[in-house]
Amino acid sequence: MPDSAPPAPPAAAGCLVHVAVNTPAHSAVGGLLTYASTQPLPPGTLVRVPLGTREVLGVAWDAPADATALPPGTAPRAVAGVLDGVQPLQAAWRRLVAFTARYYQRALGEVALAALPPQLRDLTPAQMARRLRRPAAPPVDAQEPAKTIALTAEQASACGQIDSQPGPFLLYGSTGSGKTEVYLHCVQQALATAPEAQALVMVPEINLTPQLEARFRERFAPLYGEAAVVSLHSGMTNPQRLKSWLAAHTGAARIVLGTRMAVFASLPGLALIVVDEEHDASYKQQEGARYSARDLAVWRGREQGAKVILGSATPSLESWHASSPEVGRYQRLHMPSRIGAGELPRLRLVDMAQQPRGAVFAPPLVAAITERVERGEQCLVLLNRRGFAPVLHCHDCGWKSDCPHCSAHQVFHKSDRTLRCHHCGFAQRVPRACPACGNPDIAPVGRGTEQLEEQLAALLRNVITPERRAARVARIDADTTRAKGALEEQLAQVHAGEVDVLVGTQMIAKGHDFRRITLVAAVQPDGALFSSDFRAPERLFALLLQAAGRAGRDARYVAAQGQPPEMWVQTWHPDHAVYAALRRHDYPAFAARQLAERQEAGMPPFAHQALVRADARTQEAAQAFLQGAADAASAAALPGMDDVFLFPPVPLAVQRVAGVERAQMLLESPSRAALQRFLAAWQPLLHAERARHKGLARWLVDVDPQAI
């Protein structure tokens, strides 16, 4: 019970109920709380309970094995209400939540409540009852047979193995090989097995859900009605999310499409899970419980007896290793050919050392783009940095547009003449002169997507398309898509041929099916080659190969144009091994090299890691907490300590954000089990250590971190 709970009389002839509630982070109250109920409540029941001075949503939970009787004279507070209209959450869902909390070192109630739609947490039983009384849309009878598409030999082989084998499966298919059609076929097979069967299909980013939803509705609405397909992601309004969640929970929705949060959807008939673009770092949550939705999907599928398909043209090295014959945890399926016998783009490496000094675009690339546009084709230019320039700089005194609250530069956005910090959000007008010395000649340094858009528009201003109009350049990034519906509108313009050259960040480099793009160019990708993050080369290779996959997806269109698709990469290091593998579209060779290096260095997937991160008023306080926690672990000789190595505390790469200093400590072990035993035993010591460091704002444990 919470310490602040005022005394309350026990319920007459009542029952004790164990309830998971979202208690404050790092509080001493992290487990199940005990309440009184006038009637037995089955585990999984949604209840309203008092917590301190508030009334909150909770989930009735299974009694813990070590549950003990309440001390004499203790009077548990009573359950305030029950959401009777919502069926209890199934045992399989509760096991998923319990595993997530245990593995990722978070409180059970925090994970359980975060997995529920926000509006559900705010509704009283009476409000929920009214919500459930609203008439649902009547089911739509199938008026026509479902659309069927003949599978290629590679697709048919993959589908046959998925239908007949238990999995999990790693579907390694080239960009444009038709992985989505395999997903559609497998979903159709899974739903046909039983009238209550359900499928979960996940994508890494919200902007990929509209086109996926359109394809699934086209295929399955004739069979099961429009209401059978729902989406679930954070871009929806709270009422929309609640409606989709209830449809999945009741079984009315047969197919749930969503981002990482959808892995926690209540799906009582779950038969199939698809994780598209499984390599994408977006599947790792970066706030609160830092779970990997991809890894939880595999765990959930195994635990619930559902088949799991992980799909990618550039699988994560962890999944690739798990699907190797030596390990054999996943079954690897290969689809190397593009639909319609289309060819993969040819790679053109441009050595920037041989180009005019200061050139943003190499003259041969400009000529290639011009030629494509004049034939009516589209081009895509990729730079994974938004804004006009990363920093403004005064050459007289050395002043830079540093953020006053972060150890990072403010980015120059020319479109609205602002300097913006992309870490804390602080923004201000661009100064007329250097704030330090008064020099009016302050200049942008570096390049962002705004600058590329402006320069391309100038370079192509005299280029005329076959429709006898001037070439059009457009930009899609986080700045141009803030308004609701903006992304869909801009993508529609690209698909309609109203844009000739599209400039953007990684958000347009994966998953999109642009039919008329025949040339893709990466302008400034070299930074990742020499990053301190050991995963940087893997991410760069994936980003560039995924971007290349946007070119030449329509084999008939490319054949009619008469020139093969191309991927241009402007680089200062054309001989680098990453580019050599990219030139051959040879992911297996790239993966083999990277895995050999990681094995030699003892890095994942050959070792297991966790980070402890601390935020404090000063860097000294943050590091002191981490060092104190490490010393306490050594003194206590915690279980698993012999197999866990603790590195010294260090600042994060961006060590100050919004005025808060940040430090981290890396833990590494060859044994996942040993690391988990150590982390579980360490939790009480971390809580105790926090009480001794008054300058500490917060701390967290990140298991299987994706960025170090």
KOLDO-846196 format. One record per residue: x, y, z of N, C-alpha, C in turn. Coordinates in steps of 0.05 Angstrom, whole numbers, plus 5000, padded with zeros to 4 digits. Atoms other than C-alpha are relative to their C-alpha. Layout:
KOLDO-846196
XYZXYZXYZ/...
***
This chain:
KOLDO-846196
501749765000500050005000501750255000/498549754999502450714988500050125028/499849884974504951075050498050225006/501849774997500351665037497149925002/502850085000494051245038498750055027/501449964975489251495092498649755009/501450244991485950975136497249994989/502750045010479550675109499049745012/501150244988474850165139500149774980/500050235018475549465110497249954989/502550075012470149245063498849765013/501350224987465148795096500049764982/500050255015466048075075501350044973/498849945026470648345021502249814992/497850165010476148044979502450184995/497549855006483348264971500649974970/499450005029485248454900502850134997/497349895006492448554875499750164974/500449835022492649134827502650134990/497749865012497949404779499250284993/500649725006497950164778502750134993/497649865008502850664749500950185023/499049844978506550894810502350184991/497949825009511551464807502749864995/497550135007518151284774502050015023/498050024979523551054822499050035028/501049994973518851064881500449735013/499750254986519250534934497649824995/502450165005512350304912500049924970/499750075028513849924848498649744993/501350255006510049274855497050025000/502950004999502749064860499150125026/501349894976498349444909497549845007/502350164991492949114951497750185007/502549854995485849364952497849805009/502350164992479149114979497850034979/502350005018473348924935497749845012/502450144989466248714953499549744986/500450255015466648154902502749924987/497550085013472147734871500250124972/499549895026475248054810502149834986/498150175014478547604758502450174991/497749865009485647794739499650104971/500449875026485848264679497750205000/502249814999479748664702501150285003/499249724998480449414692498450135023/501349894976478949794756500950295004/499149744990479150494784500649985030/499150034971482950534850501150265010/498749764989485251084897503049955003/497150014997492651234896500950285011/499649744988494651774945497550165000/502449835001489852344933498549984974/501150025027488252134862498549734997/501250255007483851604831501049934972/498650085025487351214775499049744990/500650255012486450644728502049795009/498250224993489249974749499049744986/500750265011489249254725500249795022/499950224980487348694773501949794989/497850185008493148214772499949745015/499750264987494747494789501450045027/498749984974496547414863502849914998/497250095002504147384869500449755017/499550254986506946724892500950055029/499049944973510147054953498250195015/501949824987503847434973499749925029/500450054971503147495049497650155010/502349874988497447695094500850285008/499549734991496748425110500550015030/499549984971499448635178497450055015/502549954984494248635234499450305003/500849724997490349275237500250164975/499749865025491949455165497349984985/502650005015485749665126500550094971/499649925028486449655050497850184991/502049825012482950195012498349844979/501850145017477049984970500350074971/500149955029476749914894497750204996/502049795004473050544870497949924979/501950075021469850224809501249804981/499250215019470149684756499050084972/500849955028470049794680498749744990/501450255005464849244672499849944971/500550065029463949324597502449904985/497650095013471049144581500849735011/499250264991472848414583502850005012/497350014988478848244628502249944980/497750055018485548264594501149725005/499450284999487847564578502749955015/497550084986493247184616502450034982/497749975018497747194554500950294999/499249725000497547954553501450075026/498749954974499247974627502849885002/497350125000505047504617501950174983/498349835016507647954561500950255015/499349764984507348564606501949935022/498250084978510548194664502849954990/497350055011516247954620501450264992/498849745008517348654592501150155024/499149854976517648964661502549865012/497850144988522348424686502650034983/497650005017527048414626501250284997/499049725005527449174616500250165026/499549884974527849324691498350245005/501949794995521549734698497849905019/502250084982515649734746497849874984/502250145014510049254727497750194992/502349825005504649784733500650214979/499249805020508550284691499749884972/500250125027508949794632497149944994/502850085004501749544641498350244992/501749775006498650234641500950154975/499049885025503150504585499049854976/500850175022500749924542497050044994/502949955004493450164548499650274987/500549745013490350734507499750225021/500249784980490951404543497250065009/502749924992483551544542498849805019/501050214982482150884577500850065029/499049934973486251144636498450225013/501449774990481751754643497049965004/502950044999474751464636499149875026/501250134977470551314697498349764990/501750225009466350674696497450094986/502449905013460151084680500550114972/499349895026463551444623500649774980/499350235017466250784596497449854991/502550145007459250474599498550164978/501349835021456451064558501549964974/498450045024462250984509499449744986/500550265012460750254499497249974990/502750025009453350374489499650134973/500349875026454650784426499849784979/500350215020452350374366502549984983/497650055017458050054329499150004971/500650015029458350094253499249724993/500950275007454449504224502149864983/498050145017458848964193499250014971/500549985028459649004119500449724988/499950265013458048364081501950024976/498250015023463148154029498350014975/501549975025460348393962501549894976/498450105022466048133919502249835011/497850164991471547633923502550175005/497649864995478147853952501950004976/498149985022483348093903502249805003/497750194999488447563887502150074980/497849945018495247663857501749754998/498350245004499447113826502750065012/497549984987505647003867502349924981/497750085014512546973837501049735012/498950254989516546323847501250055027/498749954974520546643903497950065021/502249954981514246913937498649745008/501550254994510746243931501749825018/498250174984516845883960500050105029/499949884973517146364020497349955014/502650044988509646314032499649705007/500350284994509845554028501549925025/498450074976515345504080498750125025/501349884977511745994126497549855008/502550154995505245604119500649735014/499550284991508544934135502049985023/498050014979514045114185499250185023/500849844977513645394255501350275002/498649744998518745964248501450035027/500449745014520446494270501550024974/498849985026522246714200501350274996/498849755010527147234174499750004970/500449985028524647434106501950214989/498049825011530747724072499550034970/500849965028528148024007501150274991/499049755012531248543962497850214999/502049795003527849213957498649964974/501650045024522149133908499549714993/500350295005522048373915497249905006/502850074994514748373939499649885027/500450104972515348254014497250055010/502749944990508748604026497949814990/501850205010505148113981500249745016/499750234983508047554023498550045026/501549954976505347884085497049974996/502950015005498447954054499149714997/500850285004498347224033500049855027/499850144975500646984102497850095020/502249914983495547424138497449874991/502450135010490047144093499949705009/499950284991492346434109499449975030/500450024971492546574184497150065008/502749934993485646894186498049784991/501750225009482746304148500049765018/499850244983484845814202497849995021/502149994979479546044252498550264998/501549755002473946554255500950225019/499149814981477146884315503050084997/497149955004484346894287500550304994/499249725004487847574287502950014992/497349955009494147854256500950285008/498849754993498848404278502250064980/498049925019502948774226501250275008/498749764990508049284249501950124980/498149855016511949824212501550195019/498449854981517450254243499150295004/500749724998514550944229497150064992/502849935005507651274228499650064971/500549925027508651544158499849774981/500350235018508750834130497349865003/502550144995501950644158497850064980/502349965019497250994108500149834975/499950165024499750634046499749715006/500450284993500049974083497149945006/502950044993492950064110498449994974/501550015025490550214039500249734987/499650265013493449564013498549785015/501350204985490649154070496950034998/502949965003483649464064499149904972/500750105027483649323989499849704999/500050295001485248604002497949875018/501550154979481248444065497250125005/502749894996475248924066497949844986/502050175013471548494014499449745015/500350264985472647884059498750045027/500849984972471548154129498750275007/501249744995468748864122502150215008/498149784995472049544132501050005029/499349994972471949484208502049795008/498250224993476448874206502950095001/497249905001482749294193500150265015/499749754984484849814245503050065002/497249914995491150214257500350085030/499549934972494450354324502850125002/497449864997499850884332499550275013/500249764984501351524369499150244984/501049785016499351964311497050034999/502949994999492051804323499050165024/501249874976487452194369499449805021/500650194979485951894436497449844996/502450165006478751704417500549804978/499450195021481451374353501549765011/498450224989486550974392498349825018/501750174983481350744442498149834983/501850155018476550534386501549764988/498550215012482050134352500749785020/499250194979484349824417497749825008/502350164993477349604436499249814978/500650185022476249314367501949765000/498150234998482548894375499449835024/500550154974480948704447497649824998/502550165002473948464430500149794977/499850185023476248094367498650104975/501449895023472148544321502050074978/497949955019478648754287501649754996/498550245006481948174252502950064994/497349925007488148574230500650265014/499149764987491849094271502650084987/497649895012496949534235501050225019/499149804981501449954278503050035002/497249964994508150214302500749845025/499050174979512149944361498049965023/501950034978506650084412497949774995/502050205007502149584375500849725010/499250264990506249004402498549935026/501550044975502249094467497049994995/502950015005495449084433498849755011/501450244989490548614467498749854976/500950155023489448084413499549715010/500650274989485947464443500349784979/499850215020486147094376502650014984/497549955015493347264356501049754987/499050235014495746784302502550064984/497849925017500947184263501050285008/498849744996505847754276501950054977/498149915020509448124220501450255009/498449764993515048614235501550084974/498849915025516648984170502350195006/497649844995523449344164501149945028/499450084972525448954226502650115010/497449894992532449264226499850285011/500249724994529749954240500350065030/499549924972532150294304497450115013/502549894989525150604312498449795016/501450204984522749944341500949995029/499049984972526750104404498950265012/501249774985522850554452502350155014/497849844988527151134477499050175024/501049874976522751384534498749805018/501350194982520151034596501349734999/499050275003520850284589501249974973/498650005026526050224534500149724988/500350275011523449594502500550004970/499850045029524849314433497549854991/502550125010518249184398500549754983/499350235017521648714349500649755018/499350234982524548274405497649915015/502450084986518048284443498049854982/501750145019514348074380500949704998/499150285002518747454375499349855026/500750134975517747304449497049945002/503050034999510147414444499149784982/500850215019509546974383500649725011/499350264989513246404416498249935024/501550054976509346474481497049954994/502950035007502446524447499649814977/500450195022503746014392499350144973/500549865025503346544337502550004982/497749995017507846534276501050294998/498849745001512747114270501750024974/498449945024515647414205501450265004/498449765000521347914209500950054971/499449955028522248244141501950244997/498249775006527848684113501749934976/498050035021532348794054502850035012/497449964986537848974105499549925029/500650094973536548544167502050105021/498149934978539448744234502049785003/497950214997545948374248499249805021/500950204980542648064309498249794987/501850195013537147754267501449834979/498550155020541947564211501649785014/498550204985546347204262498249785011/501850204989540346864294498949824978/501050175022538246604225502249844986/497850145013545146324208499749705006/500150294995545745564202501249925026/498650074975550445554262498350055024/501749934977545345884308497249884996/502550145007538745684275497550085017/502449924984533946074321497850104982/502049925020530446374260500549854975/499850135026529046064193500250224978/499549795020531946504137498749924973/501250035026527946584073501050224982/498649805017531146934014498350054974/501349925025527747323957501850214987/498049815011533447633916499050164976/500749885026529547833853497850215004/502249805000525348453840497749904984/502450065015518248393816500250104972/500049925027517548413741502850004987/497250025011524948233729501450275000/498649754998526848943748502849975011/497350024990534149073761500550195023/499349824977537149373824501650234989/498649765010539950073816503149965000/497150005001547150143794501150225018/498949804981551550493845502250164985/497949825011555651093822501250155023/498549864979560851333872501450244989/498749755009562952053863502150095020/497849924982569752223893500050315001/500249714998568652923920502750155000/497349885001576153043923500650084971/499549945028575853073847498050214989/502149815009570053573844500850295007/499349724994570254333845499750065030/499949944972571954613913497450135010/502449894989565854753956497449924987/502450085014560954413909498149845018/502050164986554554173942499249764983/500750225018552753753881502249984979/497950045021558053453835498750054973/501149945027557053693763499049754986/501250235014556152973737497349925012/502550074988550552863787497850204991/501949805010547153513766499149934972/500750075028547553293694498249764999/501750245000544552613710497250065009/502749924991538752923749498650164978/501249845022537553423692498949814978/500850195021537352853641497449855008/502450164991532352453683497550185000/502349824998527753053695499050074972/500849935027527753243622498649774986/501550225011525252543606497449945015/502450044985519652603656500249815024/499650174977522752163709500450165026/499749874974523352323783502649925013/497650054985529452363828499650055030/500149964971530452313903502850065010/497449914989536052673940499849975031/500150074971537652424011502250145015/498149894981540952814067498749985027/501350054975539552594138500550225021/499649784982539953284168498150224991/501949805008534153784167501150285008/499149724996534654544170501650094976/498449905022538854984125502949945004/497250064993545554904161500149925030/499950094972547654564226500850215019/499149804981550755194254500550264985/499149745009551855944243502750065013/497349964989559056174252501050284992/498749755005562756834258503049954996/497250065006569456794224501950205013/498349814987572057414260500849925028/499450064971571357194333499649715007/500450294994569456454327497449935013/502750064989562356524355498549804984/501850195013557655954339497350005013/502849994990550155884347499549775019/500350214980550655444409497350045015/502449994984544355274447500750075029/499349934972544455614516499349795020/500950204981541255004547501149724995/498950275008544854424512502950034991/497350005011551854234493499849924970/500550055028549754264420499550274986/500549765016549054774364497050044995/502749955011542555114345500249994970/500150045029540754934273498750254987/501149775015539655504224497849914981/502250065018532755464191499450264985/500349755016532555964134497150064994/502749965008525255864118498550195018/501449824982522956234180502150175016/497949844988529656564199500349955030/499750074971530356194265502449825004/498150204991535655824303498549825019/501550194984532855194333501849785010/498650224988535754674380498349754995/501550245005533653984357500049805023/500050174976534953694426498050105021/501949904979530954154474497750164988/502149865012526754534424500250315002/499749714996529255234444500450134972/499849865025528455724386500250305004/499849714999530256454373500550104972/499549875026530756944315503050004994/497249985008537156954275501050295006/499049734994541357544301500950144974/499149845023542858114252503050014997/497049994999550158104273500949815022/498850194981554857674314499450115029/500649914973552457724387502650055016/497549974985559757694410501650244992/498349795009563358194366498750214982/501449815016558058544324500549974970/499450045029560658284257497449924986/502550065014554658294209500349764981/499550215020557857754166500249735014/500150274988555757104202498949824979/500650175022555256514156499249725009/500750284994552055824155502449824993/497950205004556855234161498649734998/501350265004554854544135497550034985/502350015018548654334098497749845013/502450144992541554124113498149984976/501850045023535553934070498950254989/500949745011533154654064502050114980/498049905018539754844032500149844974/500050175024539554253984497650084982/502449935015532454443963500550274985/499549745012534555163950502049984977/497950025021540854983911499049854976/501050155022537354463869498050164983/502049835015531754943851501550204982/498549815017537055433827501449864977/498650155021540954903788498249914978/501950115019534654643754498050214990/502049795007531255313742499450014970/500449995029532055253666499349734988/500650275010530354513661497049984995/502850025008523754363625499349714998/500950285001519853723633498549954974/501650065025516153353576497350144999/502549865000509853713599500350304995/499349725007513254373580499650185024/500149834976513554633651502849995013/497549994986519354823696500249775021/499650224981522354283740499250095028/500949944973519454253810501649855021/498550124978523554113873498350035025/501549994975520053933938501749875022/498650114977522453754008498149875020/501650134979519653254058501949935023/498550074976522553234128498250075024/501749964976520153334200498950295001/501049725000519454094188497750044982/502249965020514954044127497549835006/502250194995510453504156498850035028/501149974972508553794224497050025000/502949965001501453984204498749734994/501550255004496253434206499349974971/500750065028495453114138502150104980/498149885019501553474109501649784986/498450215013505552844097498549854978/501750145020499852484061499750184975/500449825023498753104018502550024983/497449975015506153163999500649744985/499550265013506852413984498149974976/501950025023500552453940501050174977/498949835022503853013900502349854986/497850155012510052573889498849784982/501250225015505751983867498650104975/501549895023501752433820501850124980/498149895020508052663785500350305001/499949714998507453383809502750095011/497449934990514453353839502149854983/498050125017520653223796502449915016/497850084982526053213850499150035028/500850004973524553033921502449995018/497849994981529353233976498949935028/501050074974528752924044502049855018/498450154981531352564105499349704999/500550295000531051824123497149924999/502850074999523551864131498849934972/501050075027522751804055501849794987/498050185012528451304045499249715002/500650284996524750674065497049964998/502850085000518150324053498250124979/501849865019515250814002500349884972/500050125026513250543934499650224979/500049795020515051113887500449874973/499950155025513650853817501750134978/498649865022517151393775502750105008/497249924992523551513815501949804987/498050175013529451253775502850075008/497449934990535251613808499850095029/499849924971537051673882502850095005/497349904994542852083907500350055030/499449954972545952093977502350215000/498249785003549552753986502350015020/497949964980553552734051499949775020/500450224981553552034082502549925016/497550104989560851974104500250015031/499749974971559852194177499749745015/500550254985557351504198502349814997/497950195004563551164172502049995023/497949984979567851404231498750075026/501449954975562651454286501149825023/499250164977564351214356498049785006/502150204996557850804355500649764981/499250235017559650104331497749914981/502250075018552750044299499850204976/500249805021553850654254500449894972/499850115027556450274193497649834991/502350175006550649784197497650184992/502249825006545650364198500450154974/499549865025549050734142499549814976/500450195022549150114097497049954996/502950045003541749984112498650244988/501349765010539850704100500450044970/499349965028543450744033498749784982/501250215016541050064008496950034999/502949955000533850224029499450244982/500549775017534350903995500349924970/499750105027537050573932497649854990/502450165007531050123934497650164991/502249845010526450713920500250044970/499749955029529250743849499449754984/500450225019526750323792498149785009/501850204989521049973829498049904979/501950085021516549953767501749914976/498350115021520249493719499150094972/501049935027515649653660500650304994/499549725005516450403669503050054994/497149975005524050343673500749904972/499450115027524249903611499150194978/501049815020520050413573501850254998/498349765001524850973593502749944987/497650085015530750583566502650045015/497649964985535750743621499749885028/500350144974537150323684500050205023/500049834977535850613753502850035012/497349954989541850913790499850105029/499649894974544151063860502750145000/497649844999549251623866500850055029/499049944973553551703929502450194998/497849814999557852323939501649955025/498450094977563552123984502950104997/497149954999570652314004501649745004/498750264994572151574017498949794982/501250195018570151193954501049715002/498950274997574550603972499249865025/500850124974571250464039498549744996/501250275003568949744050497050015000/503049975000561749974064499150054972/500949935027561250273995500749784980/499350235017564749673963497749795001/502250194998559249213990497550124989/502449875011553849723972500049994970/499850005030556349743900499049734989/500850275009555048993894497349925011/502650074986548449023934500449745016/499250254988552048493975499750025031/500449994971548848504044501449775014/498750234985551347794063503050055004/497149954996558648004051500450225021/499849794980557648644091499549895027/500750114974554348264147502249825011/497950194992559747734149502450165011/497749844991565148264155499450135027/500749864975561448654209499949805024/500350204978559848024250502749905008/497450094992567047794247501450215017/498849784984569348474273498850015028/501449994974564148454329500849765017/499250244985565947744349502850045012/497249964991573247934354500150215023/500149794979571448554396498249935023/501850074979566448184439497650185003/502449825000560448624419497649854991/502450135009553148454406500149934970/501650194984550547964384501649795015/498350204986556447594416500450075029/500049924972555747974481497350155005/502549884993549948294518500650255017/499449744988549649014542497650125014/502049834988545849484586501450275007/499049744992546750224600498550105025/501349854978545350594665500650294994/499749725006544051324650499050175023/500649824978543851884700499850294991/500349715006541252604694500250155027/499649854975543453114746500550294993/499549725004544653854757502950054990/497349985009552053754746501049734990/498950245011556253254708501349845023/498750144977560053094773497949845016/502050134985553552914808499049754985/501050225016551252464751502049775001/498050214999557852084749500549895028/499750104972558252044825497949795006/502150204995551551684827500749744986/499350255014553851184774502349865013/497750134987560551064808499249885027/501050114974557050984875498449754997/501650245005552250484846501849764993/498150225007558150084816501449915024/498650084976561850094882498249835018/501950144983555649864919499649714990/500450265012554749284870502549825006/497650164994562049064881500049925029/499950064971561449114956498049785008/502150204993555048694956500449734986/499450255015558048164909497449894988/502750085010551448134871500249754982/500150235018549347504833500650084972/499349955027552347474764502350204997/497949805001557747984783502549914986/497650105011563347534761500050004969/500350015030560647524689499150274988/500849745009558948264684502250205003/497949804999563948804667498750285000/501149734998562349524688502250194991/498249805010565750064648499850265017/500249754984567350734682497950194989/502049815010562051284678501350214982/499149805019562751774620497750184993/502249835009558752364594498849894974/501150075026553952244536501250184979/498949845022555952504468498950295001/501249744995551053084478499550005030/500150054971552353144552498050175015/501949824987547653724569497650054982/502549955015540353764545498050145018/501949854984535454284570501050065028/498849934975540254474625500649775019/499550244984540953764651502449864990/497650145007547653414652499449705000/500650285004547652694628502649834999/497750195000552452114641498949724997/500850285004552351374627502249815008/498150224993555650724648499149754985/500650235016556050124603500649745016/499750264989555149414628500149804977/499850195021557248824586500549725011/499650284991556948064594499749814977/500350205020557847454551497449835004/502450154993551647164586497650185005/502449854995544747464579498849945027/501250084974542347074640501550135023/498449884978548147324683499450305002/500649725000546748044662497350065012/502749964989539347974679500049955030/499850054970540947674748501250235014/498749784988545648234762498250255001/501749765001540848784740497749985020/502250044981535148494781500950045029/499049974973539348454844501050285005/498949734997542249154831497850215006/502149804998535449504831499850135028/500349884974534849594907502450185007/497649844994542049864910499850274984/500349765016540550364854498050195014/501949834985534450614893501350125025/498749904976538550674956502150214994/498049815008544151034920498850264992/501349755008539351534891499450185024/500749844976537351754961502550155011/497549874990544651934975501150224982/499049815019545452384915497850214994/502249805002541053004922499950154973/499949855025543353314857499049834976/500850175022540852724816497050054994/502849965009534552854775498649744995/501250265007533252154748502249814991/498250205011536451504727498349794987/501550215013534450934682502049784991/498550235011536850254658499049954972/500750055028536950134583501349734993/499050275007537549384567500049974969/499650025029540049214497499950274987/500249735012541449944480500750004971/499549985029541450144407501950234993/498149785005545850754415501750045025/498249964977551950844459501850244995/
***
